[in-house]
Amino acid sequence: MNINWLGQSCFEITAKANNSEVKIAIDPFDESLGLGLPKVEAQILLLSTQ
């Protein structure tokens, strides 16, 4: 399992099992905050705020 912090409350989690990989993105933020969000591709998106 690999956990990357992408700024603010945004994380990208990559988990590998049985020769397959799953990517999870948690709380991506809007670039209007003044921070650049790297391109994130994930099979699962989790949002903890509205």
PyMOL Python script that loads the backbone (N, CA, C, O; Angstrom):
from pymol import cmd

cmd.read_pdbstr("""\
ATOM      1  N   MET A   1       0.848  -1.165   0.000  1.00  0.00           N
ATOM      2  CA  MET A   1       0.000   0.000   0.000  1.00  0.00           C
ATOM      3  C   MET A   1       0.894   1.230   0.000  1.00  0.00           C
ATOM      4  O   MET A   1       1.894   1.297   0.715  1.00  0.00           O
ATOM      5  N   ASN A   2       0.506   2.203  -0.825  1.00  0.00           N
ATOM      6  CA  ASN A   2       1.250   3.446  -0.908  1.00  0.00           C
ATOM      7  C   ASN A   2       0.263   4.594  -0.689  1.00  0.00           C
ATOM      8  O   ASN A   2      -0.772   4.658  -1.352  1.00  0.00           O
ATOM      9  N   ILE A   3       0.579   5.496   0.235  1.00  0.00           N
ATOM     10  CA  ILE A   3      -0.272   6.638   0.534  1.00  0.00           C
ATOM     11  C   ILE A   3       0.502   7.904   0.220  1.00  0.00           C
ATOM     12  O   ILE A   3       1.588   8.130   0.754  1.00  0.00           O
ATOM     13  N   ASN A   4      -0.072   8.742  -0.661  1.00  0.00           N
ATOM     14  CA  ASN A   4       0.563  10.005  -1.037  1.00  0.00           C
ATOM     15  C   ASN A   4      -0.321  11.163  -0.625  1.00  0.00           C
ATOM     16  O   ASN A   4      -1.514  11.177  -0.926  1.00  0.00           O
ATOM     17  N   TRP A   5       0.258  12.131   0.061  1.00  0.00           N
ATOM     18  CA  TRP A   5      -0.445  13.355   0.406  1.00  0.00           C
ATOM     19  C   TRP A   5      -0.267  14.321  -0.750  1.00  0.00           C
ATOM     20  O   TRP A   5       0.860  14.570  -1.176  1.00  0.00           O
ATOM     21  N   LEU A   6      -1.367  14.873  -1.269  1.00  0.00           N
ATOM     22  CA  LEU A   6      -1.323  15.755  -2.423  1.00  0.00           C
ATOM     23  C   LEU A   6      -1.615  17.207  -2.075  1.00  0.00           C
ATOM     24  O   LEU A   6      -1.739  18.040  -2.973  1.00  0.00           O
ATOM     25  N   GLY A   7      -1.726  17.522  -0.806  1.00  0.00           N
ATOM     26  CA  GLY A   7      -2.002  18.882  -0.355  1.00  0.00           C
ATOM     27  C   GLY A   7      -3.376  18.968   0.272  1.00  0.00           C
ATOM     28  O   GLY A   7      -4.265  18.165  -0.015  1.00  0.00           O
ATOM     29  N   GLN A   8      -3.535  19.985   1.158  1.00  0.00           N
ATOM     30  CA  GLN A   8      -4.780  20.159   1.891  1.00  0.00           C
ATOM     31  C   GLN A   8      -5.173  18.834   2.542  1.00  0.00           C
ATOM     32  O   GLN A   8      -4.387  18.251   3.289  1.00  0.00           O
ATOM     33  N   SER A   9      -6.383  18.360   2.262  1.00  0.00           N
ATOM     34  CA  SER A   9      -6.831  17.076   2.837  1.00  0.00           C
ATOM     35  C   SER A   9      -6.892  15.982   1.770  1.00  0.00           C
ATOM     36  O   SER A   9      -7.579  14.976   1.948  1.00  0.00           O
ATOM     37  N   CYS A  10      -6.179  16.178   0.670  1.00  0.00           N
ATOM     38  CA  CYS A  10      -6.236  15.248  -0.450  1.00  0.00           C
ATOM     39  C   CYS A  10      -5.144  14.181  -0.354  1.00  0.00           C
ATOM     40  O   CYS A  10      -3.967  14.485  -0.164  1.00  0.00           O
ATOM     41  N   PHE A  11      -5.566  12.935  -0.488  1.00  0.00           N
ATOM     42  CA  PHE A  11      -4.644  11.805  -0.475  1.00  0.00           C
ATOM     43  C   PHE A  11      -4.943  10.901  -1.660  1.00  0.00           C
ATOM     44  O   PHE A  11      -6.074  10.833  -2.143  1.00  0.00           O
ATOM     45  N   GLU A  12      -3.910  10.211  -2.116  1.00  0.00           N
ATOM     46  CA  GLU A  12      -4.063   9.182  -3.135  1.00  0.00           C
ATOM     47  C   GLU A  12      -3.499   7.895  -2.542  1.00  0.00           C
ATOM     48  O   GLU A  12      -2.353   7.861  -2.093  1.00  0.00           O
ATOM     49  N   ILE A  13      -4.305   6.844  -2.542  1.00  0.00           N
ATOM     50  CA  ILE A  13      -3.897   5.559  -1.998  1.00  0.00           C
ATOM     51  C   ILE A  13      -3.843   4.553  -3.133  1.00  0.00           C
ATOM     52  O   ILE A  13      -4.790   4.428  -3.909  1.00  0.00           O
ATOM     53  N   THR A  14      -2.736   3.838  -3.226  1.00  0.00           N
ATOM     54  CA  THR A  14      -2.578   2.782  -4.219  1.00  0.00           C
ATOM     55  C   THR A  14      -2.355   1.481  -3.467  1.00  0.00           C
ATOM     56  O   THR A  14      -1.440   1.374  -2.651  1.00  0.00           O
ATOM     57  N   ALA A  15      -3.194   0.497  -3.747  1.00  0.00           N
ATOM     58  CA  ALA A  15      -3.075  -0.802  -3.097  1.00  0.00           C
ATOM     59  C   ALA A  15      -2.944  -1.876  -4.174  1.00  0.00           C
ATOM     60  O   ALA A  15      -3.637  -1.842  -5.190  1.00  0.00           O
ATOM     61  N   LYS A  16      -2.050  -2.820  -3.936  1.00  0.00           N
ATOM     62  CA  LYS A  16      -1.833  -3.909  -4.879  1.00  0.00           C
ATOM     63  C   LYS A  16      -2.121  -5.236  -4.192  1.00  0.00           C
ATOM     64  O   LYS A  16      -1.727  -5.468  -3.050  1.00  0.00           O
ATOM     65  N   ALA A  17      -2.827  -6.108  -4.928  1.00  0.00           N
ATOM     66  CA  ALA A  17      -3.114  -7.452  -4.426  1.00  0.00           C
ATOM     67  C   ALA A  17      -3.434  -8.356  -5.603  1.00  0.00           C
ATOM     68  O   ALA A  17      -4.166  -7.970  -6.514  1.00  0.00           O
ATOM     69  N   ASN A  18      -2.889  -9.544  -5.580  1.00  0.00           N
ATOM     70  CA  ASN A  18      -3.179 -10.540  -6.615  1.00  0.00           C
ATOM     71  C   ASN A  18      -2.977 -10.001  -8.030  1.00  0.00           C
ATOM     72  O   ASN A  18      -3.835 -10.169  -8.896  1.00  0.00           O
ATOM     73  N   ASN A  19      -1.842  -9.356  -8.254  1.00  0.00           N
ATOM     74  CA  ASN A  19      -1.481  -8.819  -9.570  1.00  0.00           C
ATOM     75  C   ASN A  19      -2.442  -7.763 -10.103  1.00  0.00           C
ATOM     76  O   ASN A  19      -2.493  -7.542 -11.313  1.00  0.00           O
ATOM     77  N   SER A  20      -3.202  -7.110  -9.235  1.00  0.00           N
ATOM     78  CA  SER A  20      -4.060  -6.011  -9.661  1.00  0.00           C
ATOM     79  C   SER A  20      -3.805  -4.812  -8.750  1.00  0.00           C
ATOM     80  O   SER A  20      -3.286  -4.956  -7.643  1.00  0.00           O
ATOM     81  N   GLU A  21      -4.174  -3.641  -9.228  1.00  0.00           N
ATOM     82  CA  GLU A  21      -3.920  -2.408  -8.494  1.00  0.00           C
ATOM     83  C   GLU A  21      -5.210  -1.603  -8.411  1.00  0.00           C
ATOM     84  O   GLU A  21      -5.954  -1.508  -9.386  1.00  0.00           O
ATOM     85  N   VAL A  22      -5.468  -1.031  -7.256  1.00  0.00           N
ATOM     86  CA  VAL A  22      -6.632  -0.172  -7.044  1.00  0.00           C
ATOM     87  C   VAL A  22      -6.128   1.176  -6.560  1.00  0.00           C
ATOM     88  O   VAL A  22      -5.301   1.251  -5.651  1.00  0.00           O
ATOM     89  N   LYS A  23      -6.634   2.246  -7.178  1.00  0.00           N
ATOM     90  CA  LYS A  23      -6.279   3.601  -6.748  1.00  0.00           C
ATOM     91  C   LYS A  23      -7.507   4.274  -6.163  1.00  0.00           C
ATOM     92  O   LYS A  23      -8.605   4.201  -6.714  1.00  0.00           O
ATOM     93  N   ILE A  24      -7.289   4.936  -5.023  1.00  0.00           N
ATOM     94  CA  ILE A  24      -8.351   5.629  -4.308  1.00  0.00           C
ATOM     95  C   ILE A  24      -7.927   7.077  -4.134  1.00  0.00           C
ATOM     96  O   ILE A  24      -6.810   7.347  -3.692  1.00  0.00           O
ATOM     97  N   ALA A  25      -8.804   8.010  -4.476  1.00  0.00           N
ATOM     98  CA  ALA A  25      -8.557   9.439  -4.257  1.00  0.00           C
ATOM     99  C   ALA A  25      -9.491   9.909  -3.147  1.00  0.00           C
ATOM    100  O   ALA A  25     -10.685   9.609  -3.154  1.00  0.00           O
ATOM    101  N   ILE A  26      -8.931  10.648  -2.195  1.00  0.00           N
ATOM    102  CA  ILE A  26      -9.711  11.149  -1.069  1.00  0.00           C
ATOM    103  C   ILE A  26      -9.636  12.676  -1.054  1.00  0.00           C
ATOM    104  O   ILE A  26      -8.550  13.254  -1.030  1.00  0.00           O
ATOM    105  N   ASP A  27     -10.789  13.312  -1.069  1.00  0.00           N
ATOM    106  CA  ASP A  27     -10.939  14.763  -0.942  1.00  0.00           C
ATOM    107  C   ASP A  27     -10.068  15.607  -1.878  1.00  0.00           C
ATOM    108  O   ASP A  27      -9.285  16.429  -1.401  1.00  0.00           O
ATOM    109  N   PRO A  28     -10.186  15.424  -3.188  1.00  0.00           N
ATOM    110  CA  PRO A  28      -9.459  16.336  -4.076  1.00  0.00           C
ATOM    111  C   PRO A  28     -10.016  17.749  -3.905  1.00  0.00           C
ATOM    112  O   PRO A  28     -11.209  17.919  -3.650  1.00  0.00           O
ATOM    113  N   PHE A  29      -9.166  18.750  -4.044  1.00  0.00           N
ATOM    114  CA  PHE A  29      -9.597  20.124  -3.805  1.00  0.00           C
ATOM    115  C   PHE A  29      -9.664  20.900  -5.118  1.00  0.00           C
ATOM    116  O   PHE A  29      -9.093  20.500  -6.132  1.00  0.00           O
ATOM    117  N   ASP A  30     -10.367  22.000  -5.064  1.00  0.00           N
ATOM    118  CA  ASP A  30     -10.528  22.875  -6.213  1.00  0.00           C
ATOM    119  C   ASP A  30      -9.287  23.760  -6.344  1.00  0.00           C
ATOM    120  O   ASP A  30      -8.759  24.241  -5.342  1.00  0.00           O
ATOM    121  N   GLU A  31      -8.831  23.971  -7.554  1.00  0.00           N
ATOM    122  CA  GLU A  31      -7.631  24.777  -7.776  1.00  0.00           C
ATOM    123  C   GLU A  31      -7.843  26.247  -7.444  1.00  0.00           C
ATOM    124  O   GLU A  31      -6.884  27.019  -7.446  1.00  0.00           O
ATOM    125  N   SER A  32      -9.081  26.652  -7.158  1.00  0.00           N
ATOM    126  CA  SER A  32      -9.341  28.042  -6.774  1.00  0.00           C
ATOM    127  C   SER A  32      -8.700  28.378  -5.426  1.00  0.00           C
ATOM    128  O   SER A  32      -8.639  29.549  -5.051  1.00  0.00           O
ATOM    129  N   LEU A  33      -8.226  27.381  -4.703  1.00  0.00           N
ATOM    130  CA  LEU A  33      -7.529  27.608  -3.433  1.00  0.00           C
ATOM    131  C   LEU A  33      -6.135  28.185  -3.648  1.00  0.00           C
ATOM    132  O   LEU A  33      -5.492  28.641  -2.703  1.00  0.00           O
ATOM    133  N   GLY A  34      -5.674  28.163  -4.893  1.00  0.00           N
ATOM    134  CA  GLY A  34      -4.342  28.669  -5.182  1.00  0.00           C
ATOM    135  C   GLY A  34      -3.284  27.585  -5.207  1.00  0.00           C
ATOM    136  O   GLY A  34      -2.107  27.871  -5.424  1.00  0.00           O
ATOM    137  N   LEU A  35      -3.685  26.358  -4.989  1.00  0.00           N
ATOM    138  CA  LEU A  35      -2.764  25.232  -5.033  1.00  0.00           C
ATOM    139  C   LEU A  35      -3.016  24.426  -6.298  1.00  0.00           C
ATOM    140  O   LEU A  35      -4.163  24.250  -6.707  1.00  0.00           O
ATOM    141  N   GLY A  36      -1.960  23.939  -6.913  1.00  0.00           N
ATOM    142  CA  GLY A  36      -2.125  23.098  -8.090  1.00  0.00           C
ATOM    143  C   GLY A  36      -2.288  21.638  -7.677  1.00  0.00           C
ATOM    144  O   GLY A  36      -1.447  21.093  -6.962  1.00  0.00           O
ATOM    145  N   LEU A  37      -3.355  21.017  -8.122  1.00  0.00           N
ATOM    146  CA  LEU A  37      -3.593  19.606  -7.835  1.00  0.00           C
ATOM    147  C   LEU A  37      -3.021  18.781  -8.972  1.00  0.00           C
ATOM    148  O   LEU A  37      -3.408  18.981 -10.123  1.00  0.00           O
ATOM    149  N   PRO A  38      -2.109  17.859  -8.685  1.00  0.00           N
ATOM    150  CA  PRO A  38      -1.602  17.004  -9.753  1.00  0.00           C
ATOM    151  C   PRO A  38      -2.719  16.145 -10.333  1.00  0.00           C
ATOM    152  O   PRO A  38      -3.728  15.900  -9.671  1.00  0.00           O
ATOM    153  N   LYS A  39      -2.539  15.695 -11.555  1.00  0.00           N
ATOM    154  CA  LYS A  39      -3.546  14.849 -12.179  1.00  0.00           C
ATOM    155  C   LYS A  39      -3.677  13.558 -11.378  1.00  0.00           C
ATOM    156  O   LYS A  39      -2.690  12.873 -11.110  1.00  0.00           O
ATOM    157  N   VAL A  40      -4.906  13.242 -11.005  1.00  0.00           N
ATOM    158  CA  VAL A  40      -5.179  12.046 -10.208  1.00  0.00           C
ATOM    159  C   VAL A  40      -6.207  11.207 -10.953  1.00  0.00           C
ATOM    160  O   VAL A  40      -7.277  11.700 -11.310  1.00  0.00           O
ATOM    161  N   GLU A  41      -5.886   9.956 -11.183  1.00  0.00           N
ATOM    162  CA  GLU A  41      -6.831   9.009 -11.763  1.00  0.00           C
ATOM    163  C   GLU A  41      -7.053   7.905 -10.739  1.00  0.00           C
ATOM    164  O   GLU A  41      -6.101   7.323 -10.219  1.00  0.00           O
ATOM    165  N   ALA A  42      -8.318   7.626 -10.456  1.00  0.00           N
ATOM    166  CA  ALA A  42      -8.626   6.623  -9.439  1.00  0.00           C
ATOM    167  C   ALA A  42      -9.888   5.860  -9.807  1.00  0.00           C
ATOM    168  O   ALA A  42     -10.754   6.371 -10.516  1.00  0.00           O
ATOM    169  N   GLN A  43      -9.979   4.638  -9.317  1.00  0.00           N
ATOM    170  CA  GLN A  43     -11.187   3.842  -9.506  1.00  0.00           C
ATOM    171  C   GLN A  43     -12.240   4.181  -8.443  1.00  0.00           C
ATOM    172  O   GLN A  43     -13.438   3.985  -8.649  1.00  0.00           O
ATOM    173  N   ILE A  44     -11.766   4.692  -7.306  1.00  0.00           N
ATOM    174  CA  ILE A  44     -12.669   5.021  -6.197  1.00  0.00           C
ATOM    175  C   ILE A  44     -12.390   6.454  -5.755  1.00  0.00           C
ATOM    176  O   ILE A  44     -11.237   6.845  -5.575  1.00  0.00           O
ATOM    177  N   LEU A  45     -13.465   7.234  -5.582  1.00  0.00           N
ATOM    178  CA  LEU A  45     -13.359   8.611  -5.105  1.00  0.00           C
ATOM    179  C   LEU A  45     -14.124   8.729  -3.798  1.00  0.00           C
ATOM    180  O   LEU A  45     -15.301   8.374  -3.727  1.00  0.00           O
ATOM    181  N   LEU A  46     -13.456   9.226  -2.766  1.00  0.00           N
ATOM    182  CA  LEU A  46     -14.091   9.438  -1.462  1.00  0.00           C
ATOM    183  C   LEU A  46     -14.098  10.923  -1.149  1.00  0.00           C
ATOM    184  O   LEU A  46     -13.071  11.592  -1.260  1.00  0.00           O
ATOM    185  N   LEU A  47     -15.272  11.446  -0.754  1.00  0.00           N
ATOM    186  CA  LEU A  47     -15.418  12.843  -0.367  1.00  0.00           C
ATOM    187  C   LEU A  47     -15.928  12.890   1.057  1.00  0.00           C
ATOM    188  O   LEU A  47     -16.984  12.335   1.363  1.00  0.00           O
ATOM    189  N   SER A  48     -15.181  13.552   1.932  1.00  0.00           N
ATOM    190  CA  SER A  48     -15.606  13.609   3.337  1.00  0.00           C
ATOM    191  C   SER A  48     -16.294  14.928   3.674  1.00  0.00           C
ATOM    192  O   SER A  48     -16.835  15.073   4.770  1.00  0.00           O
ATOM    193  N   THR A  49     -16.283  15.895   2.751  1.00  0.00           N
ATOM    194  CA  THR A  49     -16.935  17.189   2.979  1.00  0.00           C
ATOM    195  C   THR A  49     -17.788  17.541   1.780  1.00  0.00           C
ATOM    196  O   THR A  49     -17.663  16.939   0.714  1.00  0.00           O
ATOM    197  N   GLN A  50     -18.647  18.512   1.960  1.00  0.00           N
ATOM    198  CA  GLN A  50     -19.490  18.948   0.846  1.00  0.00           C
ATOM    199  C   GLN A  50     -19.001  20.246   0.304  1.00  0.00           C
ATOM    200  O   GLN A  50     -19.583  20.778  -0.642  1.00  0.00           O
TER     201      GLN A  50
END
""", "prot")
cmd.dss("prot")
cmd.show_as("cartoon", "prot")
cmd.util.cbc("prot")
cmd.orient("prot")
